[in-house]
Amino acid sequence: MSDLLKRRARLMGPNVPTFYDPPLHIVRGEGVWLWDAGGRRYLDCYNNVPHVGHCHPRVVDAIARQARVLNTHTRYLHEGVLDYIERLTGTMDNGLDQALLVCTGSEAVDVALRMARAATGKTGLIATDNTYHGNTTAVAQLSTRRPPIGGYSDHVRLVPAPEPGTDGAAFGAHVARAAAELETAGHGVAALIVCPIFANEGLPCLPRGFLEPAVAALRTRGGLLISDEVQPGFGRLGDVFWGYQALGIAPDVVTLGKSMGNGYPVAGVVARTEIMGAFREAFGYFNTFGGSPVAAAAAMAVLDVLEDEGLVENAKRVGRYTLERLQALRHPAIDGVRGYGLAFALDLVDTDGAPNTALAAAVTEEAKRRSVLINRIGRDMHILKIRPPLPFAPEHGDRLGDVLQAAFDACPR
């Protein structure tokens, strides 16, 4: 392990992030399980990229089968990407009928921002002050893990992220003020971008209609609504296929990534016809690997598995069961347990009600020691974040609950 870490630092540079301390040396995955180099098996309750399970054979076969025949780019005609876009947009509504494919969620959001500027002729952007949407230079202006060198640009306004119990009118007022500031500064409002479940903000599980005041304030200024579906999309929430449907909103642009190809690098942007048209007129955009025949085959296989194995319904059913198990956990530091489909959050606080970052870190490490993988989010990294692959079963929820209770019992407050 130490030799591997030294080699990593020598070849990749300093401060390359890893999960856990010490980090894991993972060599194999299958379904909801991961194995390390020593042969130890871990229940994966965190990685949302293998959406239909690690190394799902149907996705692997689709990739290999297409790679044996052809893999080029969209400057040649090919049915695969068209068939996929047709099926993908068939799961959406509100006139979201055109798409382009890229390789990463960061690229997708970057393109979405350019779409908003092209469609509105404005440059101002609004996001929350405790979020992450990607790591390109433009998108990093919206993300708050590390402030950009030189500070945030004047065309960006970050509004207070909603927390459990936040009033929709209050959030809408923040968006209205930010929009007015951008107008006064001469930028205008191109877009508001949100993850509809505010996953990195702590999964506050807000009610349907929560965003209506914010969207109304946005529309008054002519801005577009971008729904970042990288985390909630493709049925993770169980009740709906897309996160924006859970909040009852009608986005103008939707960004996709991570789970879209179950590990194969494919992401996308879906928009209404007139918005895509404005973007195509304003930007000569081309992505060498985005929308390749292999990428389209991988993404299509994910939709096949979701449908054929009933994984969206599974997320709903097993999500409810697992949430009950998590709500049954007992420890004085647990201040809230929330879930939506197969996405969960547990708030941990100290005796004064302040965020208990140290305990969240300790429980995460103790769970790993007991072969269950979770992680942390939140402004103070005091919220346990759980988002397993969708083949998660009730027995996996039982194991998660048992291990977390043991981890809490082993950790002092």
VEXKOLKOL-613692 format. One record per residue (C-alpha): z, y, x. Coordinates in Angstrom, 2 decimals. Layout:
BEGIN
r z:Z, y:Y, x:X
...
This chain:
BEGIN
r z:0.00, y:0.00, x:0.00
r z:0.94, y:2.49, x:2.74
r z:-2.27, y:1.68, x:4.65
r z:-4.33, y:2.27, x:1.51
r z:-2.62, y:5.62, x:0.87
r z:-3.22, y:6.72, x:4.47
r z:-6.85, y:5.69, x:4.26
r z:-7.21, y:7.52, x:0.97
r z:-5.78, y:10.72, x:2.45
r z:-8.02, y:10.44, x:5.51
r z:-11.18, y:9.91, x:3.48
r z:-10.49, y:11.89, x:0.30
r z:-8.29, y:14.72, x:1.56
r z:-4.74, y:15.78, x:0.62
r z:-3.19, y:16.05, x:-2.83
r z:-5.58, y:13.68, x:-4.59
r z:-3.64, y:12.89, x:-7.78
r z:-2.40, y:9.40, x:-8.59
r z:-0.35, y:7.97, x:-11.43
r z:3.18, y:6.72, x:-10.72
r z:5.40, y:6.59, x:-7.66
r z:4.46, y:4.46, x:-5.86
r z:0.92, y:4.40, x:-7.28
r z:-0.62, y:1.20, x:-8.57
r z:-3.41, y:-0.72, x:-6.83
r z:-5.37, y:-1.94, x:-9.85
r z:-8.08, y:-4.55, x:-9.31
r z:-8.96, y:-5.95, x:-12.75
r z:-8.90, y:-5.09, x:-16.45
r z:-9.45, y:-6.95, x:-19.71
r z:-8.75, y:-5.76, x:-23.23
r z:-5.41, y:-3.92, x:-23.23
r z:-4.34, y:-5.38, x:-19.87
r z:-4.60, y:-4.33, x:-16.23
r z:-3.80, y:-6.41, x:-13.14
r z:-2.68, y:-5.12, x:-9.74
r z:-3.59, y:-6.51, x:-6.32
r z:-0.52, y:-8.75, x:-6.39
r z:-1.56, y:-10.39, x:-9.65
r z:0.96, y:-8.58, x:-11.86
r z:-0.21, y:-7.82, x:-15.40
r z:0.46, y:-4.48, x:-17.11
r z:0.14, y:-3.55, x:-20.77
r z:-2.07, y:-0.46, x:-20.75
r z:-0.67, y:2.01, x:-23.27
r z:-2.21, y:5.10, x:-21.74
r z:-5.86, y:4.82, x:-20.69
r z:-8.14, y:6.06, x:-23.45
r z:-11.40, y:5.65, x:-21.49
r z:-11.67, y:1.86, x:-22.20
r z:-11.75, y:2.71, x:-25.89
r z:-12.76, y:-0.75, x:-27.10
r z:-10.83, y:-2.51, x:-24.34
r z:-11.19, y:-2.80, x:-20.58
r z:-14.46, y:-4.48, x:-19.55
r z:-15.49, y:-5.38, x:-23.08
r z:-18.16, y:-8.09, x:-22.61
r z:-20.57, y:-6.58, x:-25.14
r z:-20.53, y:-3.20, x:-23.39
r z:-20.85, y:-4.83, x:-19.97
r z:-23.76, y:-6.97, x:-21.20
r z:-25.52, y:-3.95, x:-22.72
r z:-25.26, y:-2.03, x:-19.46
r z:-26.49, y:-4.95, x:-17.35
r z:-29.30, y:-5.87, x:-19.73
r z:-30.73, y:-2.33, x:-19.81
r z:-30.22, y:-1.81, x:-16.06
r z:-32.38, y:-4.87, x:-15.41
r z:-35.26, y:-3.31, x:-17.35
r z:-35.23, y:0.47, x:-16.86
r z:-32.95, y:3.37, x:-16.01
r z:-34.53, y:6.77, x:-15.70
r z:-34.05, y:10.17, x:-17.38
r z:-34.97, y:12.02, x:-20.56
r z:-38.09, y:13.66, x:-19.15
r z:-39.74, y:10.38, x:-20.04
r z:-39.82, y:9.22, x:-23.63
r z:-37.47, y:6.40, x:-24.57
r z:-36.20, y:5.14, x:-27.92
r z:-32.69, y:4.32, x:-26.72
r z:-31.28, y:7.84, x:-26.55
r z:-32.94, y:8.76, x:-29.88
r z:-31.55, y:5.70, x:-31.64
r z:-28.11, y:6.52, x:-30.32
r z:-28.16, y:10.20, x:-31.33
r z:-29.39, y:9.24, x:-34.79
r z:-26.52, y:6.81, x:-35.24
r z:-23.94, y:9.15, x:-33.68
r z:-24.82, y:12.13, x:-35.85
r z:-24.78, y:9.82, x:-38.86
r z:-20.99, y:9.61, x:-38.44
r z:-20.65, y:13.40, x:-38.67
r z:-21.15, y:16.03, x:-41.35
r z:-21.41, y:19.83, x:-41.70
r z:-24.98, y:19.85, x:-40.42
r z:-24.10, y:18.45, x:-36.99
r z:-27.47, y:16.81, x:-36.50
r z:-28.66, y:17.34, x:-32.92
r z:-27.14, y:16.25, x:-29.60
r z:-27.65, y:16.21, x:-25.89
r z:-26.03, y:13.72, x:-23.56
r z:-24.36, y:14.50, x:-20.24
r z:-22.11, y:12.52, x:-17.89
r z:-18.59, y:13.93, x:-18.29
r z:-16.42, y:15.73, x:-20.80
r z:-16.24, y:18.71, x:-18.43
r z:-20.03, y:18.98, x:-18.50
r z:-20.02, y:18.68, x:-22.28
r z:-17.56, y:21.55, x:-22.71
r z:-19.45, y:23.65, x:-20.16
r z:-22.63, y:23.18, x:-22.19
r z:-20.78, y:23.94, x:-25.44
r z:-19.59, y:27.27, x:-24.05
r z:-23.15, y:28.17, x:-23.13
r z:-24.30, y:27.15, x:-26.60
r z:-21.78, y:29.52, x:-28.15
r z:-22.93, y:32.38, x:-25.97
r z:-26.59, y:31.70, x:-26.70
r z:-26.02, y:31.47, x:-30.46
r z:-23.79, y:34.55, x:-30.77
r z:-24.96, y:36.77, x:-27.93
r z:-21.29, y:37.25, x:-27.06
r z:-19.14, y:36.04, x:-24.15
r z:-15.49, y:36.05, x:-25.30
r z:-13.66, y:32.71, x:-25.44
r z:-10.34, y:31.71, x:-27.00
r z:-8.25, y:28.60, x:-26.23
r z:-4.57, y:27.72, x:-26.30
r z:-2.20, y:28.44, x:-23.45
r z:-1.21, y:24.81, x:-22.86
r z:-4.41, y:22.81, x:-22.82
r z:-7.04, y:21.09, x:-20.71
r z:-10.75, y:20.98, x:-21.45
r z:-12.26, y:20.05, x:-18.08
r z:-12.77, y:21.18, x:-14.50
r z:-16.04, y:23.04, x:-14.03
r z:-15.64, y:26.65, x:-12.88
r z:-16.32, y:27.98, x:-16.39
r z:-14.21, y:25.41, x:-18.23
r z:-11.27, y:25.73, x:-15.83
r z:-10.86, y:29.26, x:-17.19
r z:-9.69, y:27.65, x:-20.44
r z:-7.39, y:25.08, x:-18.87
r z:-3.83, y:25.86, x:-17.91
r z:-2.73, y:23.10, x:-15.54
r z:-3.53, y:25.35, x:-12.59
r z:-4.47, y:29.02, x:-13.03
r z:-7.89, y:29.83, x:-11.56
r z:-7.97, y:31.42, x:-8.13
r z:-8.21, y:35.12, x:-8.75
r z:-6.70, y:34.79, x:-12.21
r z:-8.23, y:34.37, x:-15.65
r z:-11.39, y:36.29, x:-16.42
r z:-11.26, y:39.20, x:-18.84
r z:-13.53, y:37.38, x:-21.30
r z:-10.89, y:34.66, x:-21.87
r z:-7.84, y:34.89, x:-24.15
r z:-5.24, y:32.11, x:-24.32
r z:-3.13, y:32.00, x:-27.48
r z:0.26, y:30.26, x:-27.89
r z:-0.27, y:26.53, x:-28.36
r z:1.03, y:25.16, x:-31.66
r z:4.15, y:23.04, x:-31.66
r z:5.54, y:20.73, x:-34.36
r z:6.28, y:22.88, x:-37.39
r z:4.14, y:25.82, x:-36.27
r z:2.83, y:27.75, x:-39.25
r z:-0.94, y:27.89, x:-39.59
r z:-0.83, y:31.55, x:-40.57
r z:1.08, y:32.39, x:-37.39
r z:-1.45, y:30.56, x:-35.24
r z:-4.24, y:32.30, x:-37.13
r z:-2.63, y:35.67, x:-36.41
r z:-2.63, y:34.89, x:-32.68
r z:-6.33, y:34.02, x:-32.85
r z:-7.06, y:37.21, x:-34.83
r z:-5.29, y:39.35, x:-32.20
r z:-7.14, y:37.63, x:-29.37
r z:-10.45, y:38.15, x:-31.16
r z:-9.71, y:41.84, x:-31.70
r z:-8.84, y:42.25, x:-28.02
r z:-12.10, y:40.63, x:-26.98
r z:-14.06, y:42.92, x:-29.29
r z:-12.27, y:45.99, x:-27.93
r z:-12.96, y:44.86, x:-24.36
r z:-16.66, y:44.63, x:-25.15
r z:-16.99, y:40.86, x:-24.85
r z:-17.08, y:39.96, x:-28.51
r z:-16.09, y:36.47, x:-29.64
r z:-18.38, y:33.59, x:-28.77
r z:-16.04, y:30.70, x:-29.59
r z:-12.62, y:29.27, x:-30.20
r z:-12.24, y:25.81, x:-28.64
r z:-9.51, y:23.40, x:-29.69
r z:-8.70, y:19.74, x:-29.46
r z:-8.10, y:19.13, x:-33.18
r z:-4.97, y:17.07, x:-32.51
r z:-3.82, y:19.34, x:-29.67
r z:-3.30, y:16.23, x:-27.56
r z:-2.46, y:17.90, x:-24.24
r z:-0.25, y:20.41, x:-26.01
r z:2.01, y:17.57, x:-27.14
r z:0.34, y:16.05, x:-30.24
r z:2.19, y:18.23, x:-32.80
r z:0.65, y:16.31, x:-35.75
r z:-0.24, y:19.39, x:-37.77
r z:-1.12, y:19.24, x:-41.49
r z:-4.61, y:19.31, x:-42.92
r z:-5.66, y:22.92, x:-43.37
r z:-3.54, y:24.17, x:-40.46
r z:-6.53, y:25.75, x:-38.71
r z:-7.98, y:27.50, x:-41.77
r z:-6.42, y:30.93, x:-41.02
r z:-7.57, y:30.73, x:-37.40
r z:-11.09, y:29.73, x:-38.41
r z:-11.22, y:32.56, x:-40.95
r z:-10.23, y:35.06, x:-38.25
r z:-12.87, y:33.58, x:-35.95
r z:-15.63, y:33.75, x:-38.56
r z:-14.81, y:37.41, x:-39.29
r z:-15.82, y:38.18, x:-35.70
r z:-18.88, y:35.94, x:-35.76
r z:-17.47, y:33.32, x:-33.36
r z:-18.21, y:29.60, x:-33.32
r z:-15.67, y:26.79, x:-33.59
r z:-15.86, y:24.09, x:-30.89
r z:-14.00, y:20.84, x:-31.59
r z:-13.19, y:18.99, x:-28.37
r z:-13.18, y:15.34, x:-29.48
r z:-12.80, y:13.83, x:-26.00
r z:-9.35, y:12.46, x:-26.91
r z:-9.19, y:12.08, x:-30.72
r z:-12.79, y:11.04, x:-31.38
r z:-14.42, y:7.69, x:-32.11
r z:-11.78, y:6.50, x:-34.56
r z:-8.60, y:6.78, x:-32.52
r z:-6.84, y:8.46, x:-35.44
r z:-7.51, y:5.54, x:-37.79
r z:-7.89, y:7.52, x:-41.02
r z:-11.00, y:9.33, x:-39.81
r z:-13.69, y:8.89, x:-37.18
r z:-13.35, y:12.43, x:-35.78
r z:-10.33, y:14.61, x:-35.20
r z:-11.86, y:17.63, x:-36.93
r z:-12.04, y:15.58, x:-40.13
r z:-8.28, y:15.11, x:-40.03
r z:-7.72, y:18.87, x:-40.10
r z:-10.41, y:19.48, x:-42.71
r z:-12.39, y:21.91, x:-40.56
r z:-16.13, y:22.34, x:-40.07
r z:-16.92, y:22.88, x:-36.38
r z:-20.19, y:24.34, x:-35.18
r z:-20.18, y:22.31, x:-31.95
r z:-18.47, y:19.03, x:-31.03
r z:-17.84, y:17.83, x:-27.48
r z:-17.47, y:14.15, x:-26.56
r z:-16.56, y:12.15, x:-23.47
r z:-14.21, y:9.54, x:-21.97
r z:-14.25, y:6.81, x:-24.63
r z:-17.93, y:7.36, x:-25.48
r z:-19.16, y:4.79, x:-22.94
r z:-15.99, y:2.73, x:-22.49
r z:-15.95, y:3.55, x:-18.79
r z:-19.64, y:4.13, x:-18.19
r z:-20.07, y:7.88, x:-17.45
r z:-21.56, y:9.25, x:-20.66
r z:-20.53, y:12.31, x:-22.66
r z:-22.22, y:14.57, x:-25.16
r z:-22.49, y:17.73, x:-27.21
r z:-23.38, y:17.71, x:-30.90
r z:-24.39, y:20.89, x:-32.73
r z:-26.25, y:22.26, x:-35.70
r z:-30.01, y:22.69, x:-35.33
r z:-29.99, y:26.47, x:-35.00
r z:-27.28, y:26.41, x:-32.33
r z:-29.06, y:23.78, x:-30.27
r z:-32.25, y:25.77, x:-30.65
r z:-30.62, y:28.96, x:-29.37
r z:-29.24, y:27.08, x:-26.39
r z:-32.57, y:25.46, x:-25.55
r z:-34.26, y:28.86, x:-25.69
r z:-31.67, y:30.55, x:-23.47
r z:-31.09, y:27.84, x:-20.87
r z:-33.51, y:25.52, x:-19.09
r z:-30.96, y:22.74, x:-19.17
r z:-31.63, y:19.26, x:-17.79
r z:-29.21, y:16.53, x:-16.77
r z:-30.60, y:13.80, x:-14.48
r z:-28.28, y:11.04, x:-15.62
r z:-27.32, y:12.32, x:-19.07
r z:-28.97, y:10.30, x:-21.82
r z:-30.42, y:7.67, x:-19.51
r z:-31.39, y:4.35, x:-21.11
r z:-28.33, y:2.67, x:-19.59
r z:-26.00, y:5.44, x:-20.79
r z:-27.44, y:5.18, x:-24.29
r z:-27.07, y:1.38, x:-24.23
r z:-23.42, y:1.62, x:-23.21
r z:-22.65, y:4.21, x:-25.87
r z:-24.48, y:2.24, x:-28.56
r z:-22.53, y:-0.89, x:-27.65
r z:-19.28, y:1.01, x:-28.16
r z:-20.32, y:1.95, x:-31.69
r z:-21.31, y:-1.67, x:-32.33
r z:-17.92, y:-2.97, x:-31.22
r z:-16.01, y:-0.33, x:-33.18
r z:-17.83, y:-1.39, x:-36.34
r z:-18.04, y:-5.14, x:-35.84
r z:-14.42, y:-5.59, x:-34.72
r z:-12.94, y:-3.17, x:-37.26
r z:-11.22, y:-1.15, x:-34.56
r z:-10.93, y:2.08, x:-36.55
r z:-9.05, y:0.28, x:-39.29
r z:-7.04, y:-1.48, x:-36.58
r z:-6.05, y:1.92, x:-35.16
r z:-4.77, y:2.91, x:-38.58
r z:-2.87, y:-0.31, x:-39.30
r z:-1.43, y:-0.98, x:-35.85
r z:-0.82, y:2.72, x:-35.31
r z:1.49, y:2.83, x:-38.32
r z:3.30, y:-0.29, x:-37.19
r z:3.73, y:0.96, x:-33.64
r z:4.93, y:4.37, x:-34.83
r z:7.68, y:2.62, x:-36.81
r z:8.70, y:0.75, x:-33.66
r z:8.80, y:3.97, x:-31.67
r z:10.76, y:5.78, x:-34.37
r z:13.34, y:2.98, x:-34.17
r z:14.06, y:3.75, x:-30.49
r z:17.59, y:4.98, x:-29.86
r z:18.60, y:7.43, x:-27.14
r z:20.36, y:10.80, x:-27.43
r z:17.52, y:12.56, x:-25.60
r z:14.82, y:11.59, x:-28.11
r z:14.16, y:14.74, x:-30.13
r z:11.01, y:13.78, x:-31.95
r z:8.57, y:10.89, x:-32.32
r z:5.07, y:11.58, x:-33.63
r z:1.94, y:9.52, x:-34.07
r z:-1.55, y:9.66, x:-35.48
r z:-3.44, y:6.37, x:-35.37
r z:-3.14, y:5.05, x:-31.83
r z:-1.90, y:8.31, x:-30.30
r z:1.83, y:8.92, x:-29.93
r z:4.23, y:11.48, x:-28.47
r z:7.99, y:11.36, x:-27.84
r z:9.85, y:14.61, x:-27.08
r z:12.78, y:14.32, x:-24.68
r z:15.47, y:17.02, x:-24.37
r z:18.76, y:17.44, x:-22.55
r z:22.18, y:18.13, x:-24.07
r z:21.32, y:21.82, x:-24.50
r z:18.03, y:21.07, x:-26.25
r z:15.96, y:22.10, x:-23.23
r z:12.96, y:19.99, x:-22.15
r z:14.16, y:16.96, x:-20.19
r z:11.41, y:16.61, x:-17.62
r z:13.47, y:14.43, x:-15.28
r z:14.21, y:11.84, x:-17.96
r z:10.58, y:11.71, x:-19.07
r z:9.57, y:11.00, x:-15.47
r z:12.29, y:8.38, x:-15.08
r z:11.38, y:6.55, x:-18.31
r z:7.71, y:6.55, x:-17.35
r z:8.48, y:4.98, x:-13.99
r z:10.95, y:2.49, x:-15.48
r z:8.39, y:1.40, x:-18.06
r z:5.87, y:0.86, x:-15.25
r z:8.48, y:-1.20, x:-13.38
r z:8.68, y:-3.34, x:-16.53
r z:4.85, y:-3.64, x:-16.64
r z:4.03, y:-1.14, x:-19.39
r z:1.93, y:1.93, x:-18.58
r z:2.55, y:5.28, x:-20.32
r z:2.50, y:8.86, x:-19.07
r z:3.68, y:12.42, x:-19.75
r z:2.34, y:15.69, x:-21.19
r z:3.61, y:19.02, x:-22.47
r z:4.28, y:22.42, x:-21.01
r z:7.28, y:21.00, x:-19.16
r z:5.92, y:17.44, x:-18.84
r z:8.82, y:16.26, x:-21.00
r z:6.78, y:14.50, x:-23.69
r z:5.93, y:10.82, x:-23.34
r z:2.23, y:10.31, x:-24.11
r z:0.94, y:6.97, x:-25.38
r z:-2.74, y:6.28, x:-26.23
r z:-3.73, y:2.63, x:-25.73
r z:-7.18, y:1.07, x:-26.10
r z:-8.08, y:0.42, x:-29.74
r z:-7.75, y:-3.42, x:-29.64
r z:-3.97, y:-2.83, x:-29.49
r z:-2.23, y:-5.39, x:-31.70
r z:1.19, y:-5.51, x:-33.41
r z:2.57, y:-7.75, x:-30.66
r z:1.56, y:-5.11, x:-28.13
r z:3.42, y:-2.51, x:-30.19
r z:6.47, y:-4.79, x:-30.13
r z:6.27, y:-5.13, x:-26.37
r z:5.90, y:-1.37, x:-25.97
r z:8.93, y:-0.75, x:-28.18
r z:11.09, y:-3.34, x:-26.41
r z:10.20, y:-2.08, x:-22.95
r z:10.75, y:1.57, x:-23.86
r z:14.17, y:0.82, x:-25.33
r z:15.10, y:-1.06, x:-22.16
r z:13.77, y:1.83, x:-20.05
r z:15.83, y:4.36, x:-22.01
r z:18.92, y:2.15, x:-21.69
r z:18.39, y:1.97, x:-17.94
r z:18.03, y:5.74, x:-17.50
r z:20.96, y:8.13, x:-17.72
r z:20.51, y:11.16, x:-19.93
